[in-house]
Amino acid sequence: MEKETLEDHLRRATRSFTTRLPEERAVSLAAELGRELARAHAESPPRHPDLEPEALAVVDGHPRLEGTTAASDVAEDLFRLGGLLYFMARGERPDVSWRLDGPPAGSLSTLARQAALAALSAPRTADRFPGAAEAASALEATLSPAADGPAPWPLFRGDPSRRGSRPAAVAAASLTPLWHARAGAVTSAPVLTSNHVIAASSDGRLLFVDLASGRRVHEMRVASAIESSPALAGHVVHLGTDDGEVVAVDVIDGVERYRSRVGRLVRSSPLPWEDRIVVGVVDERGGGGVVSLDAAKGKLVWTRKTGAVFSSPALAGLSRTGGVIVIVGSDDGSLYAIDAARGSVVWAEQLGGKVRATPAVVEDVAVAADFAGRVVALRIEDGRKVWTAELGHAVYSSPCVAGGLCVLGCHEGHVHGLDLRTGEPRFQVQTRGPVISSPAACGDRFLAASTDGALYLLDGEGRVLYQVLLASQGVQSSPAVGDGGVIAVGSAEGLHGLRLAP
Amino acid sequence: MRSLQVPAWLSAGVLERYLAGASHLFLLHGNVRDLQAFGDEWVPLVEGLKRLTRRRTFVVTYDVSSGIGFPDAEREKALRKALGVKAALPADPGRALVVLDALLTTDRCPAGSVAVVIDYAHALAPAGPAGGSERQNVTTLARWASDPGIAARRPLVFLIAPSAQEVSDEVYAGASGAEVVAVPRPDLDARSGFARRLRADAPETAWRLSPEELAAETGGLSLVQMEDIVQRARGAAEPLDRAAIVQRKVDLLREEYGDVLEILQPRHGLSAVGGLEHATRELKEVAEIMRRGQYAAAPMGIILMGPPGTGKSYLAECFARECGMLCVRFRPLRQMYVGQSERNQEKAFAAIRALAPVVVMVDESDQAEGGSRDQGTGDSGVTERMRGSAFAFWGDSALRGRVLRIDITNRVDLIDAAMRRSGRTDIKIPILMPDEEARRQIFEVTVRKHQLPSAVKDFTPFARRTGGYTGSDIELAVTTAWRFALRDGAPAMTDAHLTAALDDLIPTARDQRTIDRMTLIALDECRNKRLLPGNADAIRKEIEARAEARS
């Protein structure tokens, strides 16, 4: 048995601090210390060991916590463990500024590890892990990032066809608020990975929030303002900014991958396709179009002028040629089908008003809506109209298709339900403010948010099953639906987490 | 990690409240000129706050004499850039506050990026009637505390002053974002840590006691004062021992608090008390509780009551010694000028808080605190205010076990009933005229206490002939006897000397009726049988017999 102090152990492992301890090793030592702390806290009376490197014993490479120091508690032990993790990983001691502003950003190489560090050494005790066991689990989880499952809602509207729907195991009848992250106004729709909510704040910050707890994991300033929803492709998130740029950020380490200026404004949400992204652009004086960038470096692949594009491109396949197209609306009043590979226009169909809503693709039709209040279903193959419905009021909200219905909101405050085959009206629900947000479906239930500040849960007949007031200042962001009926949505007062319940 | 350490008052009083979004302006007062533990080092408060705010983009310090300052050139550049200031920064309070105000209200600083530290805040916004420019300062600071627009930007503002009373209360009273935080004297843990550092720094000095013992002996002192004690020993190349420390400590405390508190140095413990068995038994038990620091079991206050000359003050001092706590006498604070006494009372209370753990003797407490409620005075409510503040202070259960009040009185009925009720006073012990057995013990203890050589075998006959004598009478008789012995050149005091001394002594003239009345009051006030002297019933009967004889 080999026994030494942690300080000696580090000295040996880092050749007297001339090299750094590998971060993996530091995190794994910290996780072991977390387990040891949990054991010490479970004793009666609870033990609060000395967490100084020169006092800590390491036996055969594993830390042992012995003895007790009087002036501590669980939260304080976690704070010190965070400091110890930093010391092991960085080779320098933390300082008292942590007590006010927490651990410095970028202390550890991945966002997950940085998040664990931030939750260990949060200046406010209420923001720390509830106990040492939870801290140990979180640290252990960062050692095997492969555990992350596929992202349940990686894009605006949930998937490349922009249907805004997810299947559900059980029919929901109510909504339970889980958390509220006061992160400033969020206009754009959030996206979901298996563990995190990624959202852009209206004042230009990219936010990473823990899906289960609502705790802010990371945030970074990306632009002066953002209305574009982020789009996740692999471990890179792409989004447009009001500075006219497309920015990509690695969600594992939080490092910016590229930043490309493509126009005056980018409000459209990027569509990842193969090793590229496709996104709408707004230029000066109503101009604009669609551009495709290479997803690794942000280099321009093609560009197509169509007039200003606020709408986000939807992906569709042509059965005749086997080609792939993106369908997108434009302020010139048309819906465009553009060859995803070359950027050539396959067809264009005039609707009338500006088309800012994102079209939804389902089987062989695309459903689109315009500012004149017209909802149209067109054949993907050639753009021929299948049906047209007149709502009478401008539509910004993108249609959601599920359960044989097409559901969307209008500026008059209605949520409309239309028959997907015929366009016949099935229901109409009145809210107290314009519905700019795009509805989402979980199975055959629909979630619609209104600028009256509430989130409504509707069934297929348009009955309001449940409603929750999220923010008195209103909701413009669209809900994202995760696994197990978890919902995330932005509002003028931050981000909200809810769960659908039977 | 010691490098993450900040003072406990800062985490609990400031950081938790700031981080919860409750407050952003903190008036720090009390022990603000001391060293504080920030990380591995002990540094002055302002330096510590600079370290705390090290990661903020905008950190500005200000005081009236040195003007606007920055921790480093980078912070100065940041402020100049954000505010577009190229010229020299103003030093006069009015214009300097305008600069700081701009920093707190500008949109160019992101939320949570600004920290401001203003030292000598009492020079900027003094309490009491203020002139034009001071008024303006007060208003500016008050706005910082209460403006929701400033609160939303999450700045952290510190005002530092020796006493909160010296800063205009408009700054913090009623302001939603302001908080007054008392910086306490260092506790035992802090002193121990600092003592270890001092020891490491002064290896050549002969330490006759361990750092932990130094910490234990320096209760009530600041770290700066502890350092001063060690530096003196080092400078004089003298060993550092307990006696020197205690003497220096009392000198320092007298210098600091002498105008409002008398610092006592009791020399004897409870074993030097004769008679009064019912009282010493109880007080030994309490002393044991205090020594062990079992604060929950400690009483808030003790009243020793009974006729004059029965050894109440002496008993209280011996008790303080037995507890191992610092002992101070709280002086009656009525001054000629209204306001002066009020300020002195506040100063005394602040001192007591700072000195805790401490035994506070309030002698003849029926005279202190403006007397009883029933004695109306025409002093425009000052007495009433002082009473209220005294009740609040003595009733503060946070002080339980840390501040032990001992009232010494011969007319317990004159102490305000509100002060006598349990919660402020838990133990009430009657201290009465000694009976024969008690007088015998007093003779013995006096001889032992003064270490007088004595050939007297049995004090019983002397005890018998001294009926009606108080303890102090007896003590005087014994010391006189020793003088007679010295005059005779005798090696020890004999029965003859003591007889001569008693023949010579005229006992203190007393009105028996008054003594009887005081005795009855004390007996009636007592609430516990265990605290009554064993002969209480006999005493009562005697008094009744005398009263009957008189009528």
Interface residues (C-beta under 8 A of the other chain):
Chain A: L51 E52 A70 A71 F79 R80 G83 L84 F87 R93 P94 D95 V96 S97 W98 R99 L100 D101 P104 P123 R124 T125 A126
Chain B: M1 R2 S3 L4 Q5 V6 A8 L10 S11 L15 E16 Y18 L19 A20 F38 G39 G48 R51 L52 T53 R54 R55 R56 G112 L156 D189
